[in-house]
Amino acid sequence: MEPSVRFRALFSLACTLCLGLGVASRPATADPGPAAALEPVHGAGQVVAIDQPFVVPLAVRAVDADGTPVPGVTVYFEAPHCRNDGTVCATPGSYPTFPANAVDATATSGADGVATAPAIMAGNQAIGLLEFTATIYADAPGSTVVARSTFWIDQRDAAPSVPITAAFTGAWYDPNQSGHGLFVEVLPQNRLLAYWFTFTPDGQQAWFGGVGDIVANEAIVHADQGQGGRWIPNFDPAQYSSRPWGTLTLTFTDCDHGRVDFFGADDASDWGNGYMDLSRLTTPAGLSCP
């Protein structure tokens, strides 16, 4: 069987399962404990053009040890000024800033535990990957860190892109890396499903993905990866769970070409950060792209 045929068959079967996966919502309780962790909500994985505002604000949710949202928590958002290396910037305008050219800002979590950073403006040079942080300190910045979450952002030159429509549904891959790739489906209400069928860094088969929002001309998907599953008849739903994999950001330059930027879930991720160029492999019947 041709590799491309095997690839399409894999997508068709596996993504039928993907569509049934979801994350249950967590009800808040009346008496949450002290904040113990920060969960990223949105803002990570953006590809931001120089001298442009961030389209999606950074936001995190403060939760206690039981995972219950905690209101009233002060969260410190810090921009990656000079890559957070502690040196004085030779070109401070190159780096993103909060209002009034500030390199940090605070926000207080609401009833749902969510704290949202003020608006951010990109710097004036293409720097590449930058890491924002959101932190709960025991007292003030410089004191003990109670919890921290990171946001990887790619600040680069403006690149041509087109709106993402239903016509972009299909299988996508890099012809120079035939044997793995992504299945993409554009959903109603400006949502996009993307699953990457590939291999782990040590060579085992793997797949991960999820559903995210289409904002401007890019789709940002916070991807999860399943674990604990077994082949039937030994599959036990009670043993299956999903964990955050990271973020997939998709943009397209025309009907047949695009790019996926990927950002591992944290600094310790084995998957790292980078991108892969995409070419269309399939177009579902009934769809056409002008």
Secondary structure, 3 states (H helix, E strand, C coil): CCHHHHHHHHHHHHHHHHCCCCCCCCCCCCCCCCCCEEEEEECCCCEEECCCECCCCCEEEEECCCCCECCCCEEEEECCHHHHCCCCCCCHHHCCEEHHHECEEEEECCCCCEEECCCCECCCCCCEEEEEEEEEECCCCCCCEEEEEEEEEEEECCCCCCCCCHHHCEEEECHHHCCCEEEEEEECCCEEEEEEEEECCCCCEEEEEEEEEEECCEEEEEEEEEECCCCCCCCCHHHCEEEEEEEEEEEEEECCEEEEEEEECCCCCCCCEEEEEEEECCCCCCCCCC
